Amino acid sequence: VVLTTVIILSLVVLAVINFSFVWYLLGGFSLLMLLYLLSKDTWLSSSEEKNPLSVASLGVTALVVLVSFIFIIGGSSLGSKISNITGINYLEVRPSVEATFDVVKAVYTESALFGAGPNRFEDAWRLYKDPVINQTYFWSTDFTAGSGFVPTVFATTGLAGSVFIVLFLLAFIYSGYRTLFVAKIDQGWYLIGLITFVSAVYLWIMSIFYVPGSAVMLLMALMNGFALAVYVANNLSKNITLNVAENKHYGFVLIALVLLVV
C-alpha cells in the first residue's frame, strides 16, 4: 500500500514536470518489468509456484505503463493543460548532445588522456562551444555540465576516466546477468538483486542522457552497492574475507583506506 501510494504520487509529480525523456525511459522499463512478471509469475509458472502478490504487482506495473504511454503520445497537450491547471511551468536549458560531444572532441585534441580536469566543463564550454551559440540568448551562459553526467565526465576526465566508467558498467551488467539469469539463489536475495540492479541500470541510463542531482547520484551509488553485495554474498565471484573481529590490524588498515578515499 505504501509503495503503491508513493508510485502514484511520483506519477503526479512527473505529470506536472512532464519531462519527455523520463516518460520514455520509465515506459520502457515498466513495460519490460510487466513482461517479466507475466512470464515468470503467471502464465509460465505452475499453480504451486505462483506468487500471491502477482496481481497487485501486475496492476501497479500496468498502471505505470499506461500512464507513461499516455504522456508519450499526448505529452505536449497534456503538459500544457496541467500547467494551466496547476500554474506551474517547467523549463530547463542545457547543452544538446551534439554540442556536448563537440566539446568532448575538442578537449581530446588538446588533452586526450586526462581531459579538461574534474569540474572544469564550464571552462571547456567557454573555449570550445560552437560560435553560432554566441548569436543566441545563451551567448553568455556558462554551462557547468553537458547533456548528461557521463558525457560530462568524458570531457573532464579524458580517456582515463572514460575507460574506467565503461569497464565498470560492463562488469556491473555482467554481475547482474549472473545474479538474475545464471545463478540459482534464494528468492529473498533474488528479489533484492532484481530491484537494486534494475534501479541502478535505470539511473545509469538517466545519467548518460541527463545530469541528475546529488541525491539521485547517491541513490545510484547505493543501488550499485546493494546489487554488488547480492552478487558477492551468494559467492558468485572470487572474494577475500577479512575478519576484523579476529585481526584488528585488518580493521585499522580498512579504516585508513576509507579515510584516504574520503
N, C-alpha and C positions, 0 to 999 in steps of 0.2 A: 504493500500500500504506500509506504514511504517513497520507494523508488519510483513507482508509477506517478505519484504526485510531483516528484522532482522532475521527471521526464516531461510531464505536461507543462509545468511552469517554464522549463527550459525551452520548449517549443514556442511558448508565448513570447519569451524574450527574443528568440530567433526571428519570430514573425515581425516583431517591432523593428529589429535591426535589418532584417531581410538581406543578409549577406549571401549573394548567389552561390559563391564558391562553397560555403558551408552547407548549403542545401544540397548541392551536387554530391559532396563528399558524404554527408550524413545519409542521403538517399541510397547511395551505392553501398555503404557499409551495412545499413539496416536491411537492404534487400538481400545481401549476401548472408546476413545473420538469419533472416527469415527462411531462406532456402536451406540453410544449415539445420535449423530447428525442425523444419518439415521432414528432412531426410533422416535426421538422427533420432528424434524423439517421437515421431508419429508414424508415418507411412512405412518406413523401412525398419521398424523395430517390432519385436513381438509384444504381446499384451502384458507379459510379465516385466518387460524392461521399460515400459512407458513411464515417463516422469509425470507425477500428478500436477506439476506446475506448468506443464507444456501449454495448456490452454491460455493461462494468464500471460506467459512469456510470448506466445504467438500473438495474442491480442495486442499487447503493448508494442511489440516489434512491427506488427502490421499497421498500427496507428502511426508510428514514426515514418514508415514507408509512404503511407497515404498522404500525410501532411507534407512530407518532403517533395513528393512528385506534384502535388497541387501548387506549391510555391515555385517549383522548377518550371512548370508550364505557364502559370499566370503570375509570376513574381512581380512584374512591373506594376500591373494594375492593382493587384492585391496590396503591394507595398505602399502605393500612393493612397489607397483607401484607408489603410491602417494608420499612415502618417497623418491624414486629415482627422481621423477619429481621436488619436492619442496626442496630436500636436507635437510629435517627436520626429525630427528629421536627422538622419544619419548620413554623414558624408565623410569619406576618408580619401586622402590623396597620397599616393605612394608611387615610386618609380615602376614603370612597366617591366615585364620580363626581358624584353629586348634591350631596354636602356640599362638594366642591371647587368646583363651579360656583355654589353658593350664596355661597361666599366671594368668588368672582370677581365676581359681580353686585353684592355689597355693596361691594367695593373700587371698582368702576366708578362707583357712585353718589357716592363721595367724591372719587376722583381717576381719571377715566377715561383721561386721556392717558398718564400715567406709572405708574399703578398704585401698589402699596404700597411699591415700591422693591426693588432687587435683594437677594435673600437675606432678604427680610422676610416670607415667607409665614407664618412662625411667629407674628409679631405680628398679621397679618391673621386668622389662625385664632383667636387668643385673643379678638379683637374681634368677629368675625362668625360664629363657629360656631353651629350650632343649639343652643338651650338644652337640648333633650332629651338631648344628649350628656352634660350635667352629671349626669344620673341614671344613667349607666353607669360601668363600671370605668375608663373612659378620660377621666374628667372633668378630670383634671389633666395629661393627656398633651398636650404641645405639639408638633405635627407640623411639621417643617421643610419639608415638601413635600406636595403634594396627591396625587391619584390617579395623576397622570402628570407627566412633566417638562414637556411643552408646556403643559398647563393651569396648572401652577405658574408658568411664565413669563408666561402671560396675566395672572395675578393680580399678579405682581411688577413687570412692565414696562408694563402697561396696553396701550392701543390701539397705541402707538408700537411696542413690541416685538412685539405680536401680528401687526400688519400686515406687518412685515418678515419674520417667520417664514413666514407664509402665502405671501408673494411669493417668498421663497427656495425653498420647497417646490414651488410651481408652476413656477418657472424650472428647477429641478433635474429634475422629472419631464419637462418638455418637452425638456431636453437629452438625457435618457436615451432618450426616444422617438425623437428624431432619430438618435441614435447606433445604436440597435439595430434600428430598423424602417425608417428612411428612407434613410440614407446607406449607400453600398457601401464598406466599409472592409476593411482587411486582416484575415485570420482571427485573427491573434495579438492585434491591437488589439480585435477584436470580443469575443474570449474575456475579456480583461481588463475591457473595458467591461461585459460581461454580469455577471461575478462581482461587480464592485465596485458596480454600480448596484443589483442585486438585494439585495446585503448592506446597502447604505445604506438602501434603502426598508424592508427588514425592521427595521432598527434604529430608523428614524424612527417606524414604526408602534408598535414597542415603547415608544418614548419618549413617545408620545401616551397610552398606557394604563398606563404604569409609569414608575418613576423609576430608571433604570439607574445603576450606579456610575460613578465617574470613568473607569475603564479601558474600559468599554463605550462611554462618550461619546467618548473619544479614538479608539476604533476606528471609531465612526460618522463622526467628522470625517475620519479617514484614508480611509475608503471614499468619502466625498463628494469628497475631493481627487483621488483616483485616477480616479473616474468623470468628473469635470470635466476632468481632464488629458487623458483619452482624447478627450473632446469637442473640446477646443482643439487637440490635436496633429494631429487629422485635418482641420483647417481647416473645421470645421462652424460656426464663429462668427467674427465680425469681431474681430480682436485686434491689438494693437500690440506689436511686438517691440522690446525694449530690449537692445541688445548691450552688456553690461557690459565685455567684453574690449576693445572699441574705444573706449568712452567711459566713463572711470572715474567721471565725475560721476554717471552713472546709478546706479552701484554704491553711491556714497555716499548718494544720495537713497533708494535702496531699503533700505539698512541703517538709515538714520534712521527711515524709516516703520515698519520692523519693530520697532525699539526703542520707538517711540512706541506702537504697538499693544500690545506686551508690557507 
